[in-house]
Amino acid sequence: MIFRIAFLCSTLLIIELYTFQVLKTVIKSRPLLFSIQITSVLFIIYIVYSLLQFDRSVGQTQQTMFVMALLLLVYVPKLIITLVLMGEDIFRLVAGIVNHFINDDKNADFFTARRKFVSQIGLGLAVIPFLSLIYGITVGKYNYKVIKQRIFFPDLPDAFDGFTITQISDIHSGSFDNPDKINYAIDLVNEQNSDMILLTGDIVNTHATEMHPWIETFNRIKTHDYGKYSVLGNHDYGEYITWPTAAAKEENFEAIKQLYGDINFKLLLNDHTFIQKGEDKIALVGVENWGHNFKQAGDLNKAAGQLKKEDFKILMSHDPSHWDKVVQHDAKHYQLTLSGHTHGMQFGIEIPGYFKWSLAQYVYTQWAGLYENLGRYVYVNRGFGFHAYPGRVGIMPEITVIELKKGVNVA
């Protein structure tokens, strides 16, 4: 812990030194410059103090999310400045070596003066993430998007041609702070008039009590003709805090499972059910959380039971790494898997149909939207709520509407 704090403080100090160099080029008032530096020192003290006060028996709170937001707001722009100036320093160093040792110019300055325009570029670039993070905190986290996705399957039973599913995921109710916005999102869910609604886990951050103020709100999700089903996510197991006893952790886990029933979703725990429409049926399979780097409670074989390869199956599995590592290779052929978990890291760039980027893609092969391999699909929902950073930039909260179609996609 001491080493990590020392490393953090050293890194912040380097960032502050580079930022100070930039500020000197644009601020000529020494008292103002001094005031800014004092404020920066106070920010460092407050952030480090808050990190040291983090209580692992409580976990994430509104206060810890505020600290995270402050840390990002203050230091992401400064990090941009630091990288720009470091790049210039590397260039100055290389140029000095070339002039001194290769060109044999002993009269030239080994380390040339910093160029003002480079500092101005760094400062200009730093404004972009600062304004983006402000937007994410004030607007983006509740800027819900309804994303509609049509998927074709040659083996879809005839009666399910045109069948619609609304998917929501990663509620993280402990992070909410605006009832009006959540009610607006529930209205959007109801407006889709889908045949069935599926919730793919993470109803809370850690504690079952986080959801208690929102049960009535989520009970506003109307009854869907073919049911409301859910599975657990990694946060539903209470793995990320220190519990006083194993019994307390188990009691919380049981209470979280009950929450899904409290909002009238049937929780599938390594189990499956059949959705019947006319003379046809499809299998809805739900596994507990299975993550490559997270809890692996999911048991696909148990959940599928005696289902056959020929059965049309929709699988709910919270973490898309399950599809990547296991499901897409399973001999039983799961036609469609619905996941969430990644949130797209709540930060990225997305131009629908053309381009999407997020740091999430360096952790998860499938991190947002639809992916396919040999006729097996996974859809990764970008998440309904938010966690850790109380905002969203570029990757907006999502309500997904999937339409199942019989046939082959010719697009």
C-alpha positions as CSV (number, residue, x, y, z in Angstrom):
1,M,0.0,0.0,0.0
2,I,2.8,2.5,0.9
3,F,4.6,1.7,-2.3
4,R,1.4,2.3,-4.3
5,I,0.7,5.6,-2.5
6,A,4.3,6.7,-3.1
7,F,4.1,5.8,-6.8
8,L,0.8,7.7,-7.1
9,C,2.2,10.8,-5.4
10,S,5.3,10.7,-7.6
11,T,3.3,10.4,-10.8
12,L,1.0,13.3,-9.7
13,L,4.1,15.4,-8.9
14,I,5.5,14.8,-12.4
15,I,2.2,15.7,-14.0
16,E,2.0,18.9,-11.9
17,L,5.5,20.0,-12.9
18,Y,4.7,19.6,-16.6
19,T,1.4,21.4,-16.2
20,F,3.1,24.2,-14.4
21,Q,5.4,24.7,-17.3
22,V,2.4,25.1,-19.6
23,L,0.5,27.4,-17.3
24,K,3.6,29.7,-17.1
25,T,3.3,30.3,-20.9
26,V,-0.4,31.5,-20.7
27,I,-0.6,33.1,-17.3
28,K,1.6,36.1,-16.6
29,S,0.2,37.0,-13.2
30,R,2.4,35.4,-10.6
31,P,-0.3,35.6,-7.8
32,L,-2.8,33.8,-10.0
33,L,-0.2,31.2,-11.0
34,F,0.7,30.7,-7.3
35,S,-3.0,30.3,-6.4
36,I,-3.5,27.7,-9.1
37,Q,-0.5,25.7,-7.7
38,I,-1.8,25.9,-4.2
39,T,-5.2,24.6,-5.4
40,S,-3.5,21.7,-7.2
41,V,-1.6,20.8,-4.0
42,L,-4.9,20.8,-2.0
43,F,-6.5,18.6,-4.7
44,I,-3.7,16.1,-4.4
45,I,-4.0,16.1,-0.6
46,Y,-7.7,15.6,-0.7
47,I,-7.6,12.8,-3.3
48,V,-4.8,10.9,-1.5
49,Y,-6.6,11.4,1.8
50,S,-9.9,10.1,0.4
51,L,-8.2,7.1,-1.1
52,L,-6.6,6.3,2.2
53,Q,-10.0,6.6,3.9
54,F,-11.7,4.1,1.5
55,D,-13.6,1.6,3.6
56,R,-13.6,-1.9,2.1
57,S,-16.5,-2.9,4.4
58,V,-18.7,-0.3,2.6
59,G,-17.5,-0.3,-1.0
60,Q,-18.5,2.4,-3.5
61,T,-20.5,5.3,-2.2
62,Q,-21.6,8.7,-3.7
63,Q,-18.5,10.1,-2.0
64,T,-16.1,7.7,-3.7
65,M,-17.7,8.4,-7.0
66,F,-17.2,12.1,-6.4
67,V,-13.5,11.5,-5.7
68,M,-13.2,9.5,-8.9
69,A,-14.9,12.2,-10.9
70,L,-12.6,14.8,-9.4
71,L,-9.5,12.7,-10.0
72,L,-10.4,12.3,-13.7
73,L,-11.5,15.9,-14.1
74,V,-8.3,17.3,-12.7
75,Y,-5.7,14.8,-13.9
76,V,-6.9,13.5,-17.3
77,P,-6.4,17.0,-18.9
78,K,-3.1,17.4,-17.1
79,L,-2.0,13.9,-18.3
80,I,-2.7,15.1,-21.9
81,I,-0.5,18.1,-21.3
82,T,2.2,15.9,-19.8
83,L,2.3,13.5,-22.7
84,V,2.5,16.4,-25.2
85,L,5.4,18.0,-23.3
86,M,7.1,14.7,-22.7
87,G,7.0,14.1,-26.5
88,E,8.6,17.4,-27.1
89,D,11.3,16.6,-24.5
90,I,12.1,13.4,-26.2
91,F,12.4,15.3,-29.5
92,R,14.6,17.9,-27.9
93,L,16.8,15.2,-26.4
94,V,17.2,13.4,-29.6
95,A,17.9,16.6,-31.5
96,G,20.5,17.6,-28.9
97,I,22.3,14.2,-29.3
98,V,22.3,14.5,-33.1
99,N,23.7,18.1,-33.0
100,H,26.3,17.5,-30.4
101,F,27.6,14.0,-31.3
102,I,26.7,13.5,-35.0
103,N,26.7,17.0,-36.4
104,D,29.5,17.9,-34.0
105,D,28.0,21.3,-33.3
106,K,29.5,22.2,-30.0
107,N,28.1,25.7,-30.0
108,A,24.5,24.7,-30.2
109,D,22.4,24.3,-27.1
110,F,22.3,20.6,-26.2
111,F,18.7,21.0,-24.9
112,T,16.9,23.7,-26.9
113,A,14.3,25.9,-25.3
114,R,10.8,24.7,-25.0
115,R,8.6,26.0,-27.8
116,K,5.6,28.1,-26.8
117,F,3.3,26.8,-29.4
118,V,3.8,23.2,-28.2
119,S,2.6,24.2,-24.7
120,Q,-0.4,25.9,-26.3
121,I,-1.2,22.8,-28.3
122,G,-1.0,20.7,-25.1
123,L,-3.3,23.1,-23.3
124,G,-5.8,23.2,-26.2
125,L,-5.9,19.4,-26.3
126,A,-6.4,19.2,-22.6
127,V,-9.6,21.2,-22.8
128,I,-11.3,18.4,-24.9
129,P,-11.3,15.6,-22.2
130,F,-12.1,18.2,-19.5
131,L,-15.3,19.4,-21.2
132,S,-16.1,15.8,-22.2
133,L,-15.9,14.6,-18.6
134,I,-18.1,17.5,-17.4
135,Y,-20.7,16.5,-20.1
136,G,-20.5,12.9,-19.0
137,I,-21.2,13.7,-15.4
138,T,-24.0,16.3,-16.0
139,V,-25.7,14.9,-19.0
140,G,-24.2,11.7,-20.5
141,K,-24.9,9.3,-17.6
142,Y,-28.6,9.6,-18.2
143,N,-28.6,10.2,-22.0
144,Y,-30.4,6.9,-22.7
145,K,-30.4,5.5,-26.2
146,V,-32.8,2.9,-27.6
147,I,-30.7,0.7,-30.0
148,K,-32.7,-1.6,-32.3
149,Q,-31.0,-4.6,-33.7
150,R,-32.5,-7.1,-36.2
151,I,-30.8,-10.5,-36.3
152,F,-31.6,-13.3,-38.9
153,F,-31.5,-17.0,-38.1
154,P,-32.2,-19.7,-40.7
155,D,-33.4,-22.1,-37.9
156,L,-35.7,-19.7,-36.1
157,P,-39.1,-21.4,-35.5
158,D,-41.7,-19.9,-37.8
159,A,-43.9,-18.5,-35.1
160,F,-41.0,-16.4,-33.7
161,D,-40.4,-14.5,-36.9
162,G,-40.6,-10.9,-35.8
163,F,-40.4,-11.7,-32.1
164,T,-39.0,-8.7,-30.1
165,I,-36.9,-8.7,-27.0
166,T,-36.0,-5.7,-24.9
167,Q,-32.7,-6.1,-23.1
168,I,-31.5,-4.0,-20.2
169,S,-28.3,-4.7,-18.2
170,D,-26.1,-3.4,-15.4
171,I,-28.6,-1.4,-13.4
172,H,-26.1,-0.5,-10.7
173,S,-28.9,1.1,-8.7
174,G,-26.6,2.2,-5.9
175,S,-25.1,4.8,-8.3
176,F,-28.4,6.6,-9.1
177,D,-29.1,10.1,-8.0
178,N,-31.9,11.4,-10.1
179,P,-35.4,9.7,-9.8
180,D,-36.8,11.7,-12.7
181,K,-34.2,10.5,-15.1
182,I,-34.7,6.8,-14.1
183,N,-38.5,7.2,-14.5
184,Y,-37.8,8.6,-18.0
185,A,-35.7,5.5,-18.8
186,I,-38.5,3.2,-17.5
187,D,-40.9,5.0,-19.8
188,L,-38.6,4.3,-22.7
189,V,-38.5,0.6,-21.8
190,N,-42.3,0.5,-21.8
191,E,-42.6,2.4,-25.0
192,Q,-40.9,-0.4,-26.9
193,N,-43.8,-2.8,-26.5
194,S,-41.6,-5.8,-26.9
195,D,-42.8,-9.4,-26.5
196,M,-40.3,-10.2,-23.8
197,I,-37.9,-8.3,-21.5
198,L,-34.5,-9.6,-20.3
199,L,-32.3,-8.2,-17.6
200,T,-28.7,-9.5,-17.8
201,G,-27.4,-8.8,-14.3
202,D,-25.8,-6.3,-11.9
203,I,-28.9,-4.9,-10.2
204,V,-26.7,-3.3,-7.5
205,N,-23.1,-2.3,-6.9
206,T,-22.8,-4.4,-3.8
207,H,-25.6,-4.2,-1.2
208,A,-29.2,-5.3,-1.7
209,T,-30.3,-2.1,0.2
210,E,-29.1,0.0,-2.7
211,M,-32.1,-1.1,-4.8
212,H,-34.7,-0.5,-2.1
213,P,-35.5,3.1,-3.0
214,W,-35.9,2.1,-6.7
215,I,-38.1,-1.0,-6.4
216,E,-41.3,0.9,-7.0
217,T,-39.8,2.6,-10.0
218,F,-38.7,-0.6,-11.6
219,N,-42.0,-2.2,-10.9
220,R,-43.4,0.3,-13.4
221,I,-41.9,-2.0,-16.1
222,K,-45.1,-3.4,-17.6
223,T,-45.9,-7.1,-17.9
224,H,-44.6,-8.4,-21.2
225,D,-46.6,-11.0,-23.0
226,Y,-43.9,-13.7,-22.9
227,G,-42.3,-12.8,-19.6
228,K,-39.6,-10.9,-17.7
229,Y,-36.5,-12.9,-17.0
230,S,-33.1,-12.1,-15.5
231,V,-29.7,-13.5,-14.5
232,L,-27.0,-12.4,-12.0
233,G,-24.0,-10.3,-12.7
234,N,-20.6,-10.2,-11.0
235,H,-21.6,-7.3,-8.7
236,D,-24.6,-9.3,-7.4
237,Y,-22.4,-11.6,-5.4
238,G,-21.0,-9.0,-3.1
239,E,-17.4,-9.9,-4.0
240,Y,-15.8,-6.5,-3.8
241,I,-16.0,-5.6,-0.2
242,T,-14.9,-7.1,3.1
243,W,-17.8,-8.6,5.0
244,P,-17.8,-9.0,8.8
245,T,-18.9,-12.6,8.4
246,A,-19.5,-15.2,5.7
247,A,-23.1,-15.3,7.0
248,A,-23.6,-11.6,6.3
249,K,-22.3,-12.0,2.8
250,E,-24.6,-14.9,2.2
251,E,-27.6,-13.0,3.6
252,N,-26.9,-10.1,1.3
253,F,-26.6,-12.5,-1.7
254,E,-30.0,-14.0,-0.9
255,A,-31.5,-10.6,-0.6
256,I,-30.1,-9.6,-4.0
257,K,-31.6,-12.6,-5.6
258,Q,-34.9,-11.7,-4.0
259,L,-34.7,-8.2,-5.5
260,Y,-35.2,-9.6,-9.0
261,G,-38.4,-11.1,-7.8
262,D,-39.4,-7.9,-6.1
263,I,-39.4,-6.2,-9.5
264,N,-41.2,-9.2,-11.1
265,F,-38.3,-10.7,-13.0
266,K,-37.9,-14.5,-12.9
267,L,-34.3,-15.2,-12.1
268,L,-32.7,-18.1,-14.0
269,L,-29.9,-19.6,-11.9
270,N,-28.1,-22.1,-14.2
271,D,-31.5,-23.1,-15.6
272,H,-33.7,-22.8,-18.6
273,T,-37.3,-22.4,-19.6
274,F,-39.3,-22.7,-22.8
275,I,-41.0,-19.8,-24.4
276,Q,-44.1,-21.1,-26.3
277,K,-45.7,-19.3,-29.2
278,G,-48.4,-21.1,-31.1
279,E,-47.0,-24.6,-32.0
280,D,-43.4,-23.5,-31.7
281,K,-41.1,-22.9,-28.8
282,I,-37.6,-21.6,-28.1
283,A,-35.4,-22.2,-25.1
284,L,-34.3,-19.3,-22.8
285,V,-31.2,-20.3,-20.9
286,G,-29.8,-18.3,-18.0
287,V,-26.4,-18.9,-16.3
288,E,-24.9,-17.4,-13.2
289,N,-22.0,-15.1,-13.7
290,W,-19.0,-16.5,-15.6
291,G,-16.2,-14.2,-16.3
292,H,-12.7,-14.8,-17.6
293,N,-11.3,-12.5,-14.9
294,F,-14.3,-12.6,-12.5
295,K,-16.4,-15.0,-10.6
296,Q,-17.2,-18.2,-12.4
297,A,-20.4,-19.5,-11.0
298,G,-22.0,-20.2,-14.3
299,D,-22.6,-23.8,-15.3
300,L,-23.6,-24.0,-19.0
301,N,-24.1,-27.7,-19.0
302,K,-26.4,-27.6,-16.0
303,A,-28.3,-24.7,-17.4
304,A,-28.9,-26.3,-20.7
305,G,-30.0,-29.7,-19.2
306,Q,-31.2,-32.0,-21.9
307,L,-31.4,-29.3,-24.6
308,K,-30.2,-30.5,-28.0
309,K,-28.2,-28.7,-30.7
310,E,-31.3,-28.4,-32.9
311,D,-33.2,-26.5,-30.3
312,F,-33.3,-22.7,-30.8
313,K,-31.6,-21.2,-27.8
314,I,-31.2,-17.7,-26.3
315,L,-28.6,-17.6,-23.6
316,M,-28.4,-14.9,-20.9
317,S,-24.8,-14.6,-19.6
318,H,-23.7,-11.4,-18.0
319,D,-20.0,-11.4,-19.0
320,P,-19.3,-11.5,-22.8
321,S,-16.0,-13.2,-22.1
322,H,-18.1,-16.3,-21.4
323,W,-19.2,-16.3,-25.0
324,D,-15.7,-15.6,-26.2
325,K,-14.1,-18.4,-24.2
326,V,-16.8,-21.0,-24.0
327,V,-20.2,-20.4,-25.5
328,Q,-19.3,-19.8,-29.1
329,H,-17.4,-23.1,-29.2
330,D,-20.1,-25.2,-27.4
331,A,-21.4,-28.1,-29.4
332,K,-25.0,-27.4,-28.5
333,H,-24.9,-24.3,-30.7
334,Y,-26.3,-21.3,-28.8
335,Q,-27.8,-19.2,-31.6
336,L,-28.0,-15.9,-29.5
337,T,-26.3,-14.8,-26.3
338,L,-27.2,-11.6,-24.5
339,S,-24.5,-10.0,-22.3
340,G,-23.6,-6.7,-20.7
341,H,-20.9,-6.1,-18.0
342,T,-18.4,-4.0,-19.9
343,H,-20.3,-0.6,-19.9
344,G,-18.0,0.2,-22.9
345,M,-16.0,1.5,-19.9
346,Q,-18.4,4.5,-20.0
347,F,-15.9,6.3,-22.2
348,G,-15.2,6.2,-25.9
349,I,-16.1,7.4,-29.3
350,E,-19.0,5.9,-31.3
351,I,-20.4,6.8,-34.7
352,P,-23.2,4.3,-35.2
353,G,-22.5,2.1,-38.2
354,Y,-19.1,3.5,-38.9
355,F,-16.7,3.6,-36.0
356,K,-16.5,2.8,-32.3
357,W,-13.5,2.9,-29.9
358,S,-13.1,2.4,-26.2
359,L,-10.4,1.2,-23.8
360,A,-12.8,-1.7,-23.3
361,Q,-11.8,-3.2,-26.6
362,Y,-8.3,-3.8,-25.1
363,V,-9.8,-5.9,-22.4
364,Y,-12.8,-7.6,-24.1
365,T,-13.0,-8.9,-27.6
366,Q,-16.7,-8.3,-27.6
367,W,-17.5,-5.1,-25.7
368,A,-20.5,-3.3,-27.2
369,G,-23.0,-4.2,-29.8
370,L,-23.4,-7.3,-32.0
371,Y,-20.8,-9.9,-32.9
372,E,-21.0,-13.1,-34.9
373,N,-19.1,-16.3,-35.4
374,L,-20.3,-19.2,-37.6
375,G,-24.0,-18.2,-37.2
376,R,-23.7,-17.8,-33.4
377,Y,-24.3,-14.2,-32.1
378,V,-23.6,-12.3,-29.0
379,Y,-25.0,-8.9,-28.2
380,V,-23.3,-6.8,-25.6
381,N,-25.5,-4.2,-24.0
382,R,-23.7,-1.0,-23.0
383,G,-25.4,-0.9,-19.7
384,F,-28.3,1.0,-18.1
385,G,-26.5,2.5,-15.2
386,F,-22.9,3.6,-14.3
387,H,-20.3,2.6,-11.8
388,A,-17.1,4.1,-10.4
389,Y,-16.9,7.1,-12.7
390,P,-20.3,8.9,-12.3
391,G,-20.7,9.7,-16.0
392,R,-20.6,8.5,-19.6
393,V,-18.7,10.0,-22.5
394,G,-19.4,8.7,-26.0
395,I,-20.7,5.3,-24.8
396,M,-24.3,6.1,-23.7
397,P,-26.6,4.1,-21.4
398,E,-28.6,1.6,-23.5
399,I,-32.0,0.0,-23.9
400,T,-31.7,-2.6,-26.6
401,V,-34.6,-3.9,-28.7
402,I,-33.7,-7.1,-30.6
403,E,-36.0,-8.4,-33.4
404,L,-35.6,-12.1,-34.3
405,K,-36.1,-12.7,-38.0
406,K,-36.4,-16.0,-39.9
407,G,-33.9,-16.2,-42.8
408,V,-30.4,-15.2,-43.8
409,N,-29.0,-11.7,-43.5
410,V,-28.2,-10.5,-47.0
411,A,-26.7,-7.1,-45.9
